[in-house]
Amino acid sequence: MASRRLQKRIEAEAAEKRGTTKKAKKATKKKSTTTRKRKTKAPERKRLLWGVFSGTLKEEGRYPYDQHDKAVERLEQLRAKSKKLYFIQPIKELLSAGDDAKTTGLLAEGGDDDDLDNDVKSKAASEEE
């Protein structure tokens, strides 16, 4: 075994004399790394609402954060009306999702439906002629 070590030592010394070693080659092949910045998403904006719920988690009403008194009043009305369990819980709602819900709610109540009906009636009359 000693002869094998001796051969390796002689090879290493000869490589040092030549000026090249395996370790030196690996050190010169160092790769340059680039750091990339990831885009950070803007935090989603939310608003806080008070929700009045029944024991079966059915939503009985929603009130803006500053109208907590109205939510408590609604809670008391529901509790006086029946013996079921009712409670108030804060709801975090996305601002973008809430705006869509408001516009669909207006259409469901009939706020802007008249314009839509007039357009449909005028199209139907023009098709008949």
Buried (B, 14 or more C-beta within 10 A) or exposed (E): EEEEEEEEEEEEEEBEEEEEEEEEEEEEEEEEEEEEEEEEEEEEEBEEBBBBBBEEEEEBBBBEEEBEEBBBEBBEEBEEEEEEEBBBEEBEBEEEEBEEEEEEEEEEEEEEEEEEEEEEEEEEEEEEE
